[in-house]
Amino acid sequence: MSPGNEKRRLLIYAHYYIPDAASTGQILRELAEGLLNQFDVTVICVVPSYLGIVEERYKKKKYYKEQIGGVNVLRVRVPEFTKTKKYSRIRNILSYFFGAMSATFRVGKMEYVLAISQPPILGGLLGVWGKWVKHAKLIYNIQDFNPEQTLAVGYSKNQLLIRTMMFLDKFSCRQSNLIIIVGRDLVETLQKRFGGKKMPNVKMINNWINEKEICPLKKDHPGVMAFRKQYGLEGKFIIMYSGNIGLYYDLENLMKVIRKFPPETKTNSGREVAFVFVGDGSMRNHLVSYRETYHMDNVFFIPYQKKEDLIYSLNAGDVHWVVNAKRIKGVSCPSKYYGCAAVQAPVLGVLEKGSEIRCIIEETRGGLCSEPGDYQAVEKNLRWFIKHAEDAELTAMGKRGREYLEQHLTKDISVRKYAEAIQSLQEKI
């Protein structure tokens, strides 16, 4: 390849990356590999540790170089942590932040730097650091707004901390040559931040799922049946929550709604109703304790599934929850929706009106939605799905969601938009 045709170099600060199960890590893996035709891509991330555990083979050195799917990966060693202990998590995050800053000097010349808004605030600052060190163009991918998210879930009420976080993240936004945001409501949040004055260059690109890897399977598919059998779910009508069992989803109150559906609850055809949580997170043990306290034997907790097995667990669900807590509109966009749509499942949404994913669900008529905090409406929608479990409308809901995904939310569509947006900065280098 002649010098004039050499690929431009792109550095991505990913925090988590394959094989970690974090949704953003999976998205960034597919983005990095999808951009290889246009760019020479390097990723700086942590050693695999999403669940807090670090394998022995990643405890000996400070940095680990790998190549995965054609992408150069430089991993930073971090200490193990417990998600339920705030200071343990902060120590882990700061280790990544300072380790990634140092690792930036190890990756050579870069024309572009792409940073994600995770860890909160620090992700954007890493991008600014990379821009300065590499004299590169900065693309800031905002998946979640902070401190807005911190305020929304009541994680901290320290006003000095909140103001400092806002100052720093607005600084990262101003330093960005391009901001990519994942939802219409998040664009509105950015506009409010700047009050329409000196707005940064912004583009909205939805997240996605690889619709070829995650696709609809029949309920009698061997992989789906094996998943159901393994966890005692054979013959049941499964209402599934798949993903992070964390702070931002009001899951404790949703468990109180689920409690109104005792273990003997059945569909019209006699199938027992099972509420299934697949994943892990800071709220999991609390929810398990709640289930045991109230003898909710129709509630099941299942570990994260391997990436290659995700297609079977998602297809095992007859209806899928997609939820956010109140005040999350414009702050965060639940990526779990894309997996639900990919397997052609009807959606039980607990989302604020006007939020990106609720807009998609309502535009496609792909499920039923209610406002966070309106637990009567959540109960009503649950009863509708149970009553109509055998109806063709549930199948139709799922098909409409899948059709919309194939037209607008595929990996190829979104990755192409990223490539075009980044390349649009090239003439300014």
Summary of the structure (lengths in Angstrom):
residues: 429
radius of gyration: 21.7
end to end distance: 21.1
largest distance: 70.1
contacts: 1466
relative contact order: 0.11
helix: 44%
strand: 19%
